Amino acid sequence: MPIRVRLDDMLHARRMSLTDLSEAVGITLANLSVLKTGKAKAIRFSTLEAICRVLECQPGDLLIAIEEDEA
C-alpha cells in the first residue's frame, strides 16, 4: 500500500512556505522538497517529529496510505 505525503496540504493550511518550514525545522530545502514531492523513500522519526512540532499536527496528518488503484 503506497504512502502519500501531504506536506503541501499542511503547508497551505498553515500558510507557511517550504522555506519557512526549512528554517524552523533545520532541514535543507532540498530534503524537504524531496519529501513534499513524494520522491522520498524514507523519513527519520526525528524529522517527522520536528515537522509535526512546527506544523502543530500528527504524523497521520502528513502521511496517508492510499489504495493501489488510487495511486
C-alpha positions, 0 to 999 in steps of 0.5 A: 500500500503506497504512502502519500505525503501531504506536506503541501496540504499542511503547508497551505493550511498553515500558510507557511512556505517550504522555506519557512518550514526549512528554517524552523525545522533545520532541514535543507530545502532540498530534503524537504522538497524531496519529501513534499514531492513524494520522491522520498523513500524514507523519513527519520522519526526525528524529522517527522517529529520536528515537522509535526512540532512546527506544523502543530499536527500528527504524523497521520496528518502528513502521511496517508496510505492510499489504495493501489488503484488510487495511486 
